[in-house]
């Protein structure tokens, strides 16, 4: 009986501590339904988990780092990822993508939180609503275009994941590697 009580206590403690962790600390639970929308939502959840840890606890030297004079800094890469997640979210919400956001005015924490929220909202829209994002509606200045949803996958989603990998590489190069225990296969942070 004492072992059962201990086991129940440990399970309860694990459950409660998991509730206190920020969204994307671990990858969210997989959707119960397997379809095109939830598959793309899971890709976006993977982006959110990777972004959470790639952008976690960066300092000024990390944000200013760039591997050479022609490359973006880590901060500029985070701003680019934010723009890509805006495209993803606006597409899920059926809004036009205009590219007018002012990221340079945001602090690192504000930029990080904004990006994580956009990722979460895009995923939630795909999981929880009858969203059928057939076309991307892009508008830059007077130029307007519609492109197929497939291009969202091989474009902004894949590009954002690509750039998150750059942030991981940049932070390693600036002496601040990912925290120990981040497992991208399982989508968890092992304690």
Secondary structure by P-SEA (a helix, b strand, c coil): caaaaaaaaaaaaaaaaaaacccccccccccccccaaaaaaaaaaaaaaaaaaaaccccccccccccccccccaaaaaaaaaaaaaaaaaaaaccccccccccccccaaaaaaaaaaaaaaaaaaaccccccccbbbbbcccccccccaaaaaacaaaaaaaaaaaaaaaaaaaccccccccccccccccc
